[in-house]
Structures are given as C-alpha cells and as structure tokens.
Amino acid sequence: MRSNPVGWFEIYVQDMPRAKAFYEAVFDGELTALMNPDSDNLPGMEMWAFPSSRESYGAPGALVRMNGCPSGGSTLVYFSCEDCSIEAARAASHGGKVFKEKMAIGQYGFIALVEDTEGNMIGLHSLK
C-alpha cells in the first residue's frame, strides 16, 4: 500500500458561499475555483479547491456543490493543523459546531472533531 492512500477528497455542500466562507475562515486561507469538468452532464456543478502542492505531504481536495448530491455525508477527512484546538475554536466562531474538543490520541498527537456549516463532520489533527 502507498504511504498516502488518499489521493483526493471532496466535501459536498448545499450552500457554497456559506461553506467556502467557513473553510476559509477556519483554515485562514483562500480556496481556488475549479472549472466544471463536464458542464453538459453536470450543469450547475461548482468546485472550490483547498490549497495544495505536489511537493507537500497530504492529499488535495475540494468543496463541491452538485445538483442532487446531499451534504452531511459519512466521509471523514482529517485536516493537518499546528494545534487542532485553534481550528476547532475558529470552526465554532464561524457557524460550525465542535463535536469533540481536542483530545490526545497517544503517540499520534491530538484530534478534534467539528461539524461544518453544511452538516459535514471533519477531523482536525495536530502533533501538539
């Protein structure tokens, strides 16, 4: 198995402006618009990519709004953080909810679980 098995992630949303504002505020950065790869078969699909680099550790991904595709799904994506309590606090102050405050996971560091503005659960991971 490859050391980084996740090659891409998508978080499905219903209200893109609200979701985009939430993620940009929580992670203190800007998302980039992606073109709809098939506007004939996927009319109205909207995608905003998280910052990524081929030279950096981790998987790229995007927020996606697509007709007929509900948000609040069962996929759990963990975002790497310096201190996951900071991002958890930002999530709470930008319309999200903290499901599980920062907790130790032994030698692997710490995690926190938050719900975004679209009902999606996301994980936050840090080493301190």
C-alpha positions as CSV (number, residue, x, y, z in Angstrom):
1,M,0.0,0.0,0.0
2,R,1.2,3.5,-0.7
3,S,2.1,5.7,2.2
4,N,-0.5,8.3,1.3
5,P,-3.5,6.3,0.2
6,V,-5.9,9.3,-0.1
7,G,-5.3,10.9,-3.4
8,W,-8.2,13.4,-3.3
9,F,-11.2,14.4,-1.2
10,E,-14.5,16.1,-1.9
11,I,-16.8,17.6,0.7
12,Y,-20.3,18.0,-0.7
13,V,-22.2,21.1,0.3
14,Q,-25.6,22.8,-0.4
15,D,-24.7,26.4,0.2
16,M,-21.3,27.1,-1.4
17,P,-20.9,30.7,-0.3
18,R,-21.5,29.7,3.3
19,A,-19.3,26.6,3.2
20,K,-16.5,28.4,1.4
21,A,-16.5,31.2,3.9
22,F,-16.5,28.7,6.8
23,Y,-13.4,26.8,5.5
24,E,-11.5,29.9,4.5
25,A,-12.1,31.3,8.0
26,V,-11.3,28.1,9.9
27,F,-8.0,27.4,8.0
28,D,-7.1,31.1,7.4
29,G,-6.6,30.8,3.7
30,E,-8.3,31.1,0.3
31,L,-9.9,28.3,-1.8
32,T,-9.5,28.4,-5.6
33,A,-12.3,28.0,-8.2
34,L,-12.0,24.9,-10.3
35,M,-13.7,24.5,-13.7
36,N,-16.7,22.2,-14.1
37,P,-15.2,19.2,-15.9
38,D,-18.5,18.3,-17.7
39,S,-20.9,21.2,-17.8
40,D,-23.2,19.3,-20.3
41,N,-23.8,16.4,-17.9
42,L,-23.2,18.2,-14.6
43,P,-25.0,21.6,-15.0
44,G,-24.5,24.0,-12.2
45,M,-21.7,22.0,-10.5
46,E,-19.4,24.2,-8.6
47,M,-16.0,23.3,-7.1
48,W,-13.5,25.2,-4.9
49,A,-10.1,23.7,-4.2
50,F,-8.2,23.8,-1.0
51,P,-4.6,25.0,-1.3
52,S,-2.2,22.1,-2.3
53,S,1.2,21.4,-3.7
54,R,2.6,18.2,-5.3
55,E,5.8,18.7,-3.2
56,S,3.9,18.8,0.1
57,Y,2.6,16.0,2.3
58,G,-1.1,15.4,2.2
59,A,-4.0,15.0,-0.3
60,P,-5.6,17.7,-2.4
61,G,-9.3,18.2,-2.4
62,A,-12.3,20.5,-2.9
63,L,-15.7,21.6,-1.8
64,V,-18.3,20.5,-4.3
65,R,-21.9,21.6,-4.9
66,M,-23.7,19.3,-7.4
67,N,-27.4,19.1,-8.0
68,G,-28.9,16.0,-6.4
69,C,-25.9,15.3,-4.2
70,P,-26.6,15.8,-0.5
71,S,-24.2,17.2,2.1
72,G,-23.7,15.9,5.6
73,G,-22.4,12.6,4.3
74,S,-20.4,9.9,6.2
75,T,-16.9,10.7,4.8
76,L,-14.5,12.0,7.5
77,V,-11.5,13.9,6.3
78,Y,-8.7,14.9,8.7
79,F,-7.0,18.2,8.1
80,S,-3.5,18.7,9.4
81,C,-3.1,21.6,11.9
82,E,-0.4,23.1,14.1
83,D,-2.7,23.0,17.1
84,C,-6.1,21.5,16.4
85,S,-7.7,23.5,19.2
86,I,-7.2,26.7,17.3
87,E,-9.0,25.5,14.2
88,A,-11.8,24.0,16.4
89,A,-12.3,27.3,18.0
90,R,-12.4,29.0,14.6
91,A,-15.0,26.5,13.4
92,A,-17.3,27.3,16.4
93,S,-16.9,31.0,15.8
94,H,-17.8,30.7,12.1
95,G,-21.1,28.8,12.2
96,G,-19.8,25.3,12.8
97,K,-20.1,23.1,15.9
98,V,-17.4,21.4,18.0
99,F,-18.4,17.7,18.3
100,K,-15.3,16.6,20.2
101,E,-12.8,19.0,21.8
102,K,-9.1,18.4,21.3
103,M,-8.1,15.1,22.8
104,A,-4.9,13.1,22.9
105,I,-4.5,10.0,20.7
106,G,-1.3,8.8,22.2
107,Q,1.9,8.9,20.2
108,Y,-0.1,10.1,17.2
109,G,-0.8,13.5,18.7
110,F,-4.2,15.1,19.1
111,I,-7.6,15.3,17.2
112,A,-10.7,17.4,17.4
113,L,-14.0,16.8,15.5
114,V,-16.1,19.6,14.2
115,E,-19.3,19.9,12.1
116,D,-19.2,22.4,9.3
117,T,-22.0,24.7,8.2
118,E,-23.3,22.1,5.8
119,G,-23.6,19.2,8.4
120,N,-20.3,17.5,7.4
121,M,-18.1,16.1,10.2
122,I,-14.4,16.9,9.7
123,G,-11.4,15.9,11.7
124,L,-8.6,18.1,12.8
125,H,-5.2,16.6,13.6
126,S,-2.1,18.1,15.2
127,L,1.1,16.8,16.8
128,K,0.8,19.2,19.7
